[in-house]
Amino acid sequence: MKIVFYNHYHNGDIHYSREFVKDIMKKTEVDEYVYHHSNKSNLLKDIENLNYSNNLSMDRQSQIIRNHDTIYINTWIGQCGSKYLLKDCSMYSNYEMYKDIYKQLSINIEDMEYYLPSIDFTKCNTKNIDTFLFENNNKKVLVCNGSVLSGQCPNFDLGNIIIELSKLYNNVDFILTNKINYTSNNIFFTDDIIKCEYSDLNEISYLSTMCDIIIGRASGPHAFTHIKDNYCDNNKTFLSLTDKILEGNWYNIDVCNQLWTNDYNKDNIINIIKNNL
């Protein structure tokens, strides 16, 4: 008997499913668990006994497909004619979808907060990050400045905003997930810090736990900062730049500081960041 999880879409979609996948694995007994997706094979490398495949022949809209000795579980939030997207691509929408999946599997679902993503960083390449952190003691701002792939907001340039802020705050380290054509003593790039030959999204997640402010717009790296360690840190500030609030502030919790704006004017974004440095 085999359970196959599958998702036709992006890195963030895979990340947001991780705790539900782990819980389903814990509450079912089959011979093999596999995740089919077209992203890098190491996205869920910390989950033991979960194999990877990039075979994506399953229907995008179905929720569960039973085929002889295999159960296929669709983890994409847009399934079933997007009926679960009443609260956008948030934890709240995902939870409603998985409630129906759990019912079909005849297993009990836990309270929503139980499913905040959590990564086992002992299975990640954190050595270079630890070295960087040891050598750099300044306040740190992680900027997830890569493009969004699902229309959460316009792909405007964050680089000029960070350049301007880096000149104003020499004692703050700005760490960007995508490189810009600018050199400064206090602008760093995750590629140069982590030095990972494969996908480094789990490592970016680890780095985010050591940063004071996280800025993003629902890209893959930004999604990977949405983990229990950060949500439950009352010294952590998120700034999400998305058209809809729940596309950026994926889950509301009264611990960390979550800011949001859909005013993409350069001065507005700079002022919000300055007020929190």
Summary of the structure (lengths in Angstrom):
residues: 277
radius of gyration: 19.1
end to end distance: 53.0
largest distance: 62.8
contacts: 875
relative contact order: 0.14
helix: 36%
strand: 19%
